[in-house]
């Protein structure tokens, strides 16, 4: 962290919001920090999030192989091929 005049520490940069929509109740929410069970031993690399409204657990849409395939096919449909 960089120091500001007067010795105060600069605030940490904000993390960008990762917006997800719950497939069950359709609520849109910021998925950063919405991991389902932080005590789970697999939580460090887990891409499952919990809806804060209904509690439904689902994988992040744009994560992993499924997300890359979805982006690939969307680019092909719009004509912006790889």
DOROKE-249759 format. One record per atom (N, C-alpha, C): x, y, z; residue number from 1; atom name. Coordinates in Angstrom, 1 decimal. Example, Ala and Ser with C-alpha at 12.3 -4.5 7.8 and 13.67 -1.06 7.14 Angstrom:
<nodes>
<node X="13.2" Y="-5.7" Z="7.8" vokol="1" seba="N"/>
<node X="12.3" Y="-4.5" Z="7.8" vokol="1" seba="CA"/>
<node X="13.2" Y="-3.3" Z="7.8" vokol="1" seba="C"/>
<node X="12.8" Y="-2.2" Z="7.1" vokol="2" seba="N"/>
<node X="13.7" Y="-1.1" Z="7.1" vokol="2" seba="CA"/>
<node X="12.9" Y="0.0" Z="7.9" vokol="2" seba="C"/>
</nodes>
This chain:
<nodes>
<node X="0.8" Y="-1.2" Z="0.0" vokol="1" seba="N"/>
<node X="0.0" Y="0.0" Z="0.0" vokol="1" seba="CA"/>
<node X="0.9" Y="1.2" Z="0.0" vokol="1" seba="C"/>
<node X="0.5" Y="2.2" Z="-0.7" vokol="2" seba="N"/>
<node X="1.2" Y="3.5" Z="-0.8" vokol="2" seba="CA"/>
<node X="0.7" Y="4.4" Z="0.3" vokol="2" seba="C"/>
<node X="1.7" Y="5.2" Z="0.8" vokol="3" seba="N"/>
<node X="1.3" Y="6.1" Z="1.9" vokol="3" seba="CA"/>
<node X="0.9" Y="7.4" Z="1.3" vokol="3" seba="C"/>
<node X="-0.1" Y="8.0" Z="1.9" vokol="4" seba="N"/>
<node X="-0.6" Y="9.4" Z="1.5" vokol="4" seba="CA"/>
<node X="0.1" Y="10.4" Z="2.4" vokol="4" seba="C"/>
<node X="0.1" Y="11.7" Z="2.0" vokol="5" seba="N"/>
<node X="0.7" Y="12.7" Z="2.8" vokol="5" seba="CA"/>
<node X="0.1" Y="12.7" Z="4.2" vokol="5" seba="C"/>
<node X="0.9" Y="12.8" Z="5.2" vokol="6" seba="N"/>
<node X="0.5" Y="12.7" Z="6.6" vokol="6" seba="CA"/>
<node X="0.6" Y="11.3" Z="7.2" vokol="6" seba="C"/>
<node X="1.1" Y="10.4" Z="6.4" vokol="7" seba="N"/>
<node X="1.4" Y="9.0" Z="6.9" vokol="7" seba="CA"/>
<node X="0.2" Y="8.1" Z="6.8" vokol="7" seba="C"/>
<node X="-0.9" Y="8.6" Z="6.2" vokol="8" seba="N"/>
<node X="-2.1" Y="7.7" Z="6.1" vokol="8" seba="CA"/>
<node X="-1.9" Y="6.7" Z="5.0" vokol="8" seba="C"/>
<node X="-2.4" Y="5.5" Z="5.1" vokol="9" seba="N"/>
<node X="-2.3" Y="4.5" Z="4.1" vokol="9" seba="CA"/>
<node X="-3.4" Y="4.7" Z="3.0" vokol="9" seba="C"/>
<node X="-3.0" Y="4.5" Z="1.8" vokol="10" seba="N"/>
<node X="-4.0" Y="4.6" Z="0.6" vokol="10" seba="CA"/>
<node X="-4.9" Y="3.4" Z="0.7" vokol="10" seba="C"/>
<node X="-6.2" Y="3.7" Z="0.4" vokol="11" seba="N"/>
<node X="-7.2" Y="2.6" Z="0.4" vokol="11" seba="CA"/>
<node X="-6.8" Y="1.5" Z="-0.7" vokol="11" seba="C"/>
<node X="-7.2" Y="0.3" Z="-0.4" vokol="12" seba="N"/>
<node X="-6.9" Y="-0.8" Z="-1.3" vokol="12" seba="CA"/>
<node X="-7.8" Y="-0.6" Z="-2.5" vokol="12" seba="C"/>
<node X="-7.3" Y="-1.0" Z="-3.7" vokol="13" seba="N"/>
<node X="-8.2" Y="-0.9" Z="-4.9" vokol="13" seba="CA"/>
<node X="-9.4" Y="-1.8" Z="-4.8" vokol="13" seba="C"/>
<node X="-10.5" Y="-1.3" Z="-5.3" vokol="14" seba="N"/>
<node X="-11.7" Y="-2.0" Z="-5.2" vokol="14" seba="CA"/>
<node X="-11.7" Y="-3.1" Z="-6.2" vokol="14" seba="C"/>
<node X="-12.3" Y="-4.3" Z="-5.8" vokol="15" seba="N"/>
<node X="-12.4" Y="-5.4" Z="-6.8" vokol="15" seba="CA"/>
<node X="-13.6" Y="-5.2" Z="-7.6" vokol="15" seba="C"/>
<node X="-13.4" Y="-5.5" Z="-8.9" vokol="16" seba="N"/>
<node X="-14.6" Y="-5.3" Z="-9.8" vokol="16" seba="CA"/>
<node X="-15.8" Y="-6.2" Z="-9.5" vokol="16" seba="C"/>
<node X="-16.9" Y="-5.7" Z="-9.6" vokol="17" seba="N"/>
<node X="-18.1" Y="-6.5" Z="-9.3" vokol="17" seba="CA"/>
<node X="-18.3" Y="-7.6" Z="-10.4" vokol="17" seba="C"/>
<node X="-18.7" Y="-8.8" Z="-9.9" vokol="18" seba="N"/>
<node X="-18.9" Y="-9.9" Z="-10.8" vokol="18" seba="CA"/>
<node X="-20.4" Y="-10.2" Z="-10.6" vokol="18" seba="C"/>
<node X="-21.2" Y="-9.7" Z="-11.6" vokol="19" seba="N"/>
<node X="-22.7" Y="-9.8" Z="-11.5" vokol="19" seba="CA"/>
<node X="-23.1" Y="-11.2" Z="-12.0" vokol="19" seba="C"/>
<node X="-23.9" Y="-11.8" Z="-11.2" vokol="20" seba="N"/>
<node X="-24.6" Y="-13.1" Z="-11.6" vokol="20" seba="CA"/>
<node X="-26.1" Y="-13.0" Z="-11.4" vokol="20" seba="C"/>
<node X="-26.8" Y="-13.8" Z="-12.1" vokol="21" seba="N"/>
<node X="-28.2" Y="-13.8" Z="-11.9" vokol="21" seba="CA"/>
<node X="-28.6" Y="-15.2" Z="-11.5" vokol="21" seba="C"/>
<node X="-29.4" Y="-15.3" Z="-10.4" vokol="22" seba="N"/>
<node X="-29.8" Y="-16.6" Z="-9.9" vokol="22" seba="CA"/>
<node X="-30.7" Y="-17.3" Z="-10.8" vokol="22" seba="C"/>
<node X="-30.5" Y="-18.5" Z="-11.2" vokol="23" seba="N"/>
<node X="-31.3" Y="-19.2" Z="-12.2" vokol="23" seba="CA"/>
<node X="-32.7" Y="-19.6" Z="-11.5" vokol="23" seba="C"/>
<node X="-32.8" Y="-19.6" Z="-10.2" vokol="24" seba="N"/>
<node X="-34.0" Y="-20.0" Z="-9.5" vokol="24" seba="CA"/>
<node X="-34.9" Y="-18.8" Z="-9.3" vokol="24" seba="C"/>
<node X="-34.4" Y="-17.7" Z="-8.7" vokol="25" seba="N"/>
<node X="-35.3" Y="-16.6" Z="-8.4" vokol="25" seba="CA"/>
<node X="-35.1" Y="-15.4" Z="-9.2" vokol="25" seba="C"/>
<node X="-34.1" Y="-15.4" Z="-10.1" vokol="26" seba="N"/>
<node X="-33.8" Y="-14.3" Z="-11.1" vokol="26" seba="CA"/>
<node X="-33.3" Y="-13.0" Z="-10.4" vokol="26" seba="C"/>
<node X="-32.8" Y="-13.1" Z="-9.2" vokol="27" seba="N"/>
<node X="-32.2" Y="-11.9" Z="-8.6" vokol="27" seba="CA"/>
<node X="-30.8" Y="-11.8" Z="-9.1" vokol="27" seba="C"/>
<node X="-30.5" Y="-10.5" Z="-9.5" vokol="28" seba="N"/>
<node X="-29.1" Y="-10.2" Z="-9.9" vokol="28" seba="CA"/>
<node X="-28.3" Y="-9.7" Z="-8.7" vokol="28" seba="C"/>
<node X="-27.1" Y="-10.2" Z="-8.5" vokol="29" seba="N"/>
<node X="-26.3" Y="-9.8" Z="-7.3" vokol="29" seba="CA"/>
<node X="-24.8" Y="-9.9" Z="-7.6" vokol="29" seba="C"/>
<node X="-24.1" Y="-9.2" Z="-6.8" vokol="30" seba="N"/>
<node X="-22.6" Y="-9.2" Z="-6.9" vokol="30" seba="CA"/>
<node X="-22.1" Y="-10.5" Z="-6.4" vokol="30" seba="C"/>
<node X="-21.5" Y="-11.4" Z="-7.2" vokol="31" seba="N"/>
<node X="-21.1" Y="-12.7" Z="-6.8" vokol="31" seba="CA"/>
<node X="-19.7" Y="-12.7" Z="-6.0" vokol="31" seba="C"/>
<node X="-19.0" Y="-11.6" Z="-6.0" vokol="32" seba="N"/>
<node X="-17.7" Y="-11.6" Z="-5.3" vokol="32" seba="CA"/>
<node X="-18.0" Y="-11.7" Z="-3.8" vokol="32" seba="C"/>
<node X="-17.4" Y="-12.7" Z="-3.2" vokol="33" seba="N"/>
<node X="-17.7" Y="-12.9" Z="-1.7" vokol="33" seba="CA"/>
<node X="-18.9" Y="-13.6" Z="-1.4" vokol="33" seba="C"/>
<node X="-19.6" Y="-14.2" Z="-2.4" vokol="34" seba="N"/>
<node X="-20.8" Y="-15.0" Z="-2.2" vokol="34" seba="CA"/>
<node X="-20.6" Y="-16.5" Z="-2.2" vokol="34" seba="C"/>
<node X="-19.3" Y="-16.9" Z="-1.9" vokol="35" seba="N"/>
<node X="-19.1" Y="-18.4" Z="-1.8" vokol="35" seba="CA"/>
<node X="-20.0" Y="-19.0" Z="-0.8" vokol="35" seba="C"/>
<node X="-20.4" Y="-20.2" Z="-1.1" vokol="36" seba="N"/>
<node X="-21.5" Y="-20.9" Z="-0.3" vokol="36" seba="CA"/>
<node X="-21.0" Y="-21.2" Z="1.1" vokol="36" seba="C"/>
<node X="-19.9" Y="-22.0" Z="1.1" vokol="37" seba="N"/>
<node X="-19.5" Y="-22.5" Z="2.4" vokol="37" seba="CA"/>
<node X="-18.0" Y="-22.3" Z="2.6" vokol="37" seba="C"/>
<node X="-17.6" Y="-21.2" Z="3.2" vokol="38" seba="N"/>
<node X="-16.2" Y="-20.9" Z="3.3" vokol="38" seba="CA"/>
<node X="-15.4" Y="-21.9" Z="4.1" vokol="38" seba="C"/>
<node X="-16.1" Y="-22.7" Z="4.9" vokol="39" seba="N"/>
<node X="-15.4" Y="-23.8" Z="5.7" vokol="39" seba="CA"/>
<node X="-15.1" Y="-25.0" Z="4.9" vokol="39" seba="C"/>
<node X="-15.7" Y="-25.1" Z="3.7" vokol="40" seba="N"/>
<node X="-15.5" Y="-26.2" Z="2.8" vokol="40" seba="CA"/>
<node X="-14.0" Y="-26.3" Z="2.4" vokol="40" seba="C"/>
<node X="-13.4" Y="-27.6" Z="2.5" vokol="41" seba="N"/>
<node X="-12.0" Y="-27.7" Z="2.1" vokol="41" seba="CA"/>
<node X="-11.7" Y="-27.4" Z="0.6" vokol="41" seba="C"/>
<node X="-12.7" Y="-27.4" Z="-0.2" vokol="42" seba="N"/>
<node X="-12.5" Y="-27.1" Z="-1.6" vokol="42" seba="CA"/>
<node X="-12.8" Y="-25.7" Z="-2.0" vokol="42" seba="C"/>
<node X="-13.1" Y="-24.9" Z="-1.0" vokol="43" seba="N"/>
<node X="-13.6" Y="-23.5" Z="-1.2" vokol="43" seba="CA"/>
<node X="-12.6" Y="-22.6" Z="-1.9" vokol="43" seba="C"/>
<node X="-11.3" Y="-22.9" Z="-1.8" vokol="44" seba="N"/>
<node X="-10.3" Y="-21.9" Z="-2.4" vokol="44" seba="CA"/>
<node X="-10.4" Y="-21.9" Z="-3.9" vokol="44" seba="C"/>
<node X="-10.7" Y="-22.9" Z="-4.6" vokol="45" seba="N"/>
<node X="-10.8" Y="-22.9" Z="-6.1" vokol="45" seba="CA"/>
<node X="-12.2" Y="-23.1" Z="-6.6" vokol="45" seba="C"/>
<node X="-13.2" Y="-23.1" Z="-5.7" vokol="46" seba="N"/>
<node X="-14.6" Y="-23.4" Z="-6.0" vokol="46" seba="CA"/>
<node X="-15.2" Y="-22.2" Z="-6.7" vokol="46" seba="C"/>
<node X="-16.0" Y="-22.4" Z="-7.7" vokol="47" seba="N"/>
<node X="-16.7" Y="-21.4" Z="-8.4" vokol="47" seba="CA"/>
<node X="-18.2" Y="-21.4" Z="-8.2" vokol="47" seba="C"/>
<node X="-18.6" Y="-22.1" Z="-7.1" vokol="48" seba="N"/>
<node X="-20.0" Y="-22.2" Z="-6.7" vokol="48" seba="CA"/>
<node X="-20.4" Y="-20.9" Z="-5.9" vokol="48" seba="C"/>
<node X="-21.5" Y="-20.3" Z="-6.2" vokol="49" seba="N"/>
<node X="-22.0" Y="-19.1" Z="-5.4" vokol="49" seba="CA"/>
<node X="-23.3" Y="-19.4" Z="-4.9" vokol="49" seba="C"/>
<node X="-23.7" Y="-18.7" Z="-3.9" vokol="50" seba="N"/>
<node X="-25.1" Y="-18.8" Z="-3.3" vokol="50" seba="CA"/>
<node X="-25.8" Y="-17.6" Z="-3.5" vokol="50" seba="C"/>
<node X="-27.0" Y="-17.7" Z="-3.9" vokol="51" seba="N"/>
<node X="-27.9" Y="-16.5" Z="-4.0" vokol="51" seba="CA"/>
<node X="-28.2" Y="-16.0" Z="-2.7" vokol="51" seba="C"/>
<node X="-28.0" Y="-14.7" Z="-2.4" vokol="52" seba="N"/>
<node X="-28.3" Y="-14.1" Z="-1.1" vokol="52" seba="CA"/>
<node X="-29.8" Y="-14.0" Z="-0.8" vokol="52" seba="C"/>
<node X="-30.6" Y="-14.1" Z="-1.9" vokol="53" seba="N"/>
<node X="-32.1" Y="-14.0" Z="-1.7" vokol="53" seba="CA"/>
<node X="-32.7" Y="-15.4" Z="-1.3" vokol="53" seba="C"/>
<node X="-32.4" Y="-16.4" Z="-2.1" vokol="54" seba="N"/>
<node X="-33.1" Y="-17.7" Z="-1.9" vokol="54" seba="CA"/>
<node X="-32.2" Y="-18.8" Z="-1.4" vokol="54" seba="C"/>
<node X="-30.9" Y="-18.6" Z="-1.4" vokol="55" seba="N"/>
<node X="-29.9" Y="-19.5" Z="-0.9" vokol="55" seba="CA"/>
<node X="-29.5" Y="-20.6" Z="-1.9" vokol="55" seba="C"/>
<node X="-30.0" Y="-20.6" Z="-3.1" vokol="56" seba="N"/>
<node X="-29.7" Y="-21.6" Z="-4.1" vokol="56" seba="CA"/>
<node X="-28.3" Y="-21.5" Z="-4.5" vokol="56" seba="C"/>
<node X="-27.6" Y="-22.7" Z="-4.6" vokol="57" seba="N"/>
<node X="-26.2" Y="-22.8" Z="-4.9" vokol="57" seba="CA"/>
<node X="-26.1" Y="-23.2" Z="-6.4" vokol="57" seba="C"/>
<node X="-25.2" Y="-22.4" Z="-7.1" vokol="58" seba="N"/>
<node X="-25.0" Y="-22.7" Z="-8.6" vokol="58" seba="CA"/>
<node X="-23.6" Y="-22.3" Z="-9.0" vokol="58" seba="C"/>
<node X="-23.1" Y="-22.9" Z="-10.0" vokol="59" seba="N"/>
<node X="-21.7" Y="-22.6" Z="-10.5" vokol="59" seba="CA"/>
<node X="-21.8" Y="-21.2" Z="-11.2" vokol="59" seba="C"/>
<node X="-20.7" Y="-20.4" Z="-11.1" vokol="60" seba="N"/>
<node X="-20.6" Y="-19.2" Z="-11.8" vokol="60" seba="CA"/>
<node X="-20.7" Y="-19.5" Z="-13.3" vokol="60" seba="C"/>
<node X="-21.5" Y="-18.7" Z="-14.0" vokol="61" seba="N"/>
<node X="-21.8" Y="-18.9" Z="-15.4" vokol="61" seba="CA"/>
<node X="-20.5" Y="-18.8" Z="-16.3" vokol="61" seba="C"/>
<node X="-19.7" Y="-17.8" Z="-16.0" vokol="62" seba="N"/>
<node X="-18.6" Y="-17.5" Z="-16.9" vokol="62" seba="CA"/>
<node X="-17.2" Y="-18.2" Z="-16.4" vokol="62" seba="C"/>
<node X="-17.3" Y="-19.1" Z="-15.5" vokol="63" seba="N"/>
<node X="-16.1" Y="-19.8" Z="-15.0" vokol="63" seba="CA"/>
<node X="-15.9" Y="-21.1" Z="-15.7" vokol="63" seba="C"/>
<node X="-14.6" Y="-21.4" Z="-15.8" vokol="64" seba="N"/>
<node X="-14.2" Y="-22.7" Z="-16.3" vokol="64" seba="CA"/>
<node X="-14.5" Y="-23.0" Z="-17.7" vokol="64" seba="C"/>
<node X="-14.5" Y="-24.2" Z="-18.1" vokol="65" seba="N"/>
<node X="-14.6" Y="-24.7" Z="-19.5" vokol="65" seba="CA"/>
<node X="-16.0" Y="-24.2" Z="-20.1" vokol="65" seba="C"/>
<node X="-17.0" Y="-24.4" Z="-19.3" vokol="66" seba="N"/>
<node X="-18.4" Y="-24.0" Z="-19.8" vokol="66" seba="CA"/>
<node X="-18.4" Y="-22.5" Z="-20.1" vokol="66" seba="C"/>
<node X="-17.8" Y="-21.7" Z="-19.3" vokol="67" seba="N"/>
<node X="-17.8" Y="-20.3" Z="-19.6" vokol="67" seba="CA"/>
<node X="-17.0" Y="-19.9" Z="-20.9" vokol="67" seba="C"/>
<node X="-15.9" Y="-20.6" Z="-21.0" vokol="68" seba="N"/>
<node X="-15.0" Y="-20.4" Z="-22.2" vokol="68" seba="CA"/>
<node X="-15.8" Y="-20.8" Z="-23.5" vokol="68" seba="C"/>
<node X="-16.5" Y="-22.0" Z="-23.4" vokol="69" seba="N"/>
<node X="-17.2" Y="-22.5" Z="-24.6" vokol="69" seba="CA"/>
<node X="-18.4" Y="-21.5" Z="-24.9" vokol="69" seba="C"/>
<node X="-19.0" Y="-21.0" Z="-23.9" vokol="70" seba="N"/>
<node X="-20.1" Y="-20.1" Z="-24.1" vokol="70" seba="CA"/>
<node X="-19.6" Y="-18.8" Z="-24.8" vokol="70" seba="C"/>
<node X="-18.5" Y="-18.3" Z="-24.4" vokol="71" seba="N"/>
<node X="-17.9" Y="-17.1" Z="-25.0" vokol="71" seba="CA"/>
<node X="-17.5" Y="-17.4" Z="-26.4" vokol="71" seba="C"/>
<node X="-16.9" Y="-18.6" Z="-26.7" vokol="72" seba="N"/>
<node X="-16.5" Y="-18.9" Z="-28.0" vokol="72" seba="CA"/>
<node X="-17.7" Y="-18.9" Z="-29.0" vokol="72" seba="C"/>
<node X="-18.8" Y="-19.6" Z="-28.6" vokol="73" seba="N"/>
<node X="-20.0" Y="-19.7" Z="-29.4" vokol="73" seba="CA"/>
<node X="-20.7" Y="-18.4" Z="-29.6" vokol="73" seba="C"/>
<node X="-20.6" Y="-17.5" Z="-28.6" vokol="74" seba="N"/>
<node X="-21.2" Y="-16.2" Z="-28.7" vokol="74" seba="CA"/>
<node X="-20.4" Y="-15.4" Z="-29.7" vokol="74" seba="C"/>
<node X="-19.1" Y="-15.5" Z="-29.7" vokol="75" seba="N"/>
<node X="-18.2" Y="-14.8" Z="-30.7" vokol="75" seba="CA"/>
<node X="-18.5" Y="-15.2" Z="-32.1" vokol="75" seba="C"/>
<node X="-18.7" Y="-16.5" Z="-32.2" vokol="76" seba="N"/>
<node X="-18.9" Y="-17.1" Z="-33.6" vokol="76" seba="CA"/>
<node X="-20.3" Y="-16.6" Z="-34.1" vokol="76" seba="C"/>
<node X="-21.3" Y="-16.5" Z="-33.3" vokol="77" seba="N"/>
<node X="-22.6" Y="-16.0" Z="-33.7" vokol="77" seba="CA"/>
<node X="-22.5" Y="-14.5" Z="-34.1" vokol="77" seba="C"/>
<node X="-21.7" Y="-13.7" Z="-33.4" vokol="78" seba="N"/>
<node X="-21.7" Y="-12.3" Z="-33.7" vokol="78" seba="CA"/>
<node X="-20.7" Y="-12.0" Z="-34.8" vokol="78" seba="C"/>
<node X="-19.9" Y="-13.0" Z="-35.3" vokol="79" seba="N"/>
<node X="-19.0" Y="-12.8" Z="-36.4" vokol="79" seba="CA"/>
<node X="-17.6" Y="-12.3" Z="-35.9" vokol="79" seba="C"/>
<node X="-17.3" Y="-12.3" Z="-34.6" vokol="80" seba="N"/>
<node X="-16.0" Y="-11.9" Z="-34.2" vokol="80" seba="CA"/>
<node X="-15.2" Y="-13.1" Z="-33.9" vokol="80" seba="C"/>
<node X="-15.0" Y="-14.0" Z="-34.8" vokol="81" seba="N"/>
<node X="-14.3" Y="-15.2" Z="-34.6" vokol="81" seba="CA"/>
<node X="-12.9" Y="-15.1" Z="-34.0" vokol="81" seba="C"/>
<node X="-12.4" Y="-16.2" Z="-33.5" vokol="82" seba="N"/>
<node X="-11.1" Y="-16.1" Z="-32.8" vokol="82" seba="CA"/>
<node X="-9.9" Y="-15.8" Z="-33.7" vokol="82" seba="C"/>
</nodes>
